[in-house]
C-alpha cells in the first residue's frame, strides 16, 4: 500500500488554488456550479489551506508576508462568520447578488494578486 505525502509546497499550491476558485467570475456560473464551489469545495478548502497552521508555514517559508497572512485570516474569519451570523446568505442567489459575498470574492482576488511566490503548479 502506498502512502501519499504532501510537501509544504503542495499545501501552498492548494492555498493558491483555493483563492483562484473563489473570485467574482464565479457569479457568472450556473447555480449548481456556484453551490458546489462555494458550499462544498471552498468551504472545505478554506478551512484546510487558510488555517493558521498552514499560514504559519507559508510565512516561515517566505512565500507570503504578514500583510497577505492578515488578509487571509480576514477572509477565513469572514467566511466562517457569514456561516454563523448570516445563515440567510448561505444560498446561491445570495452568493451571486449580496454585497457581503462580493466583498469576500474581491478579497480573495486581492490576496491572489498580492502573492509574489507562485510555484510550478502542474
N, C-alpha and C positions, 0 to 999 in steps of 0.2 A: 504494500500500500504506500503510495507516495504522499508526501506531506507538502502542502502548499505553504510557502513562506512569502511574506511581503516585506520588501525593503522600506526604509523610510521614504525613499523617492517614490515608490509605488503608492504609498499613502498620500504623499503630496500631490501626485497626479490625480488621485481621487478627489482631493480638495479642489484642484483646478476644474475638473470636470463637473463637480457639484456647482461651482459658481457659473460655469458656462451653461448649465442646464436650466438655470433659473434667471431668465432675462425677460425684458419686455417683449421680445419676439414671441414668447410663449402665449401671449394673449391672442395671437392670430391663429393658433392651432385649434383643432376641433375639440369639443368638450371632453370627449373620452381621453384624448391625449393629455389635455390640461389636468384633468382629475388624477390620472395615473402619475404624471410627472410631479405634481405638487403634493398630493396627499398620500402617495406611496413612495416613489423614488426619492424625491427631495426630502421628505420627512425623515427617511432613514439616513440618507447621505449627510444631511446637515448635522445630525447627531453623531455621526461617525467621524467625518473629516473636519468639522469645525469645533470639535470638543477642545477643551483647554489643554488636555494632554497632548493632542496632536499639534495644536497651535504652538505649544512649547517646543516640540520637535522642529517645526518649521523655523521658529525663531533661532533656536540653538544652531541649526544648520546654516543660518544666514539667508534662507530662502525668502523670508518676509521680514519686515521691520515692525517696530512697535505700533506704528500707525495702522498698518494692514491688520495686525493682530487685533487691535482695538475695534476696527471696523468689522472684522469677522465675528468677534464676540457680540457686538451690537446686532449683527444680522441673526446670529444664533438666538440670542435672548429675545429679540423682537419677534422672530418666528414662533418661538415657544410661548411667548406672551399672547400672541394672536390666538393660538390654540386654546389657551386657558381663559383669557379675558374677553375674547370676541368670537364665541362659537358661531354666531350668526354670519361670520365672514368666512367660515370654512366650507365653502362651496365654489363650484366652478364659475358661476355668474359673478360672484364677488371677486374672484381672482382676476377675472377679465375686466372688471369695472371699478372696483374700490380703490381709492387713493392709497389706502394702507398697504395693499398688495403691490401697487405700482412702486411705492417708495422702497419696499423691500427688494423688488427686482432691480431697481435702479442702484441700490446699494450693492447688490451682488455684481452688477456690471462695473460699478466703480472699483470694487475690490479687484476684480479680474483685470481691469485696465491698469491698476497700480502694480500688479505683480511684475517683478523685474527678473525673476528666475523662472524660466519655462524649460523643463527638461524635454528630451525626446519622448513623445507620448505614444509612440506606435507599439 
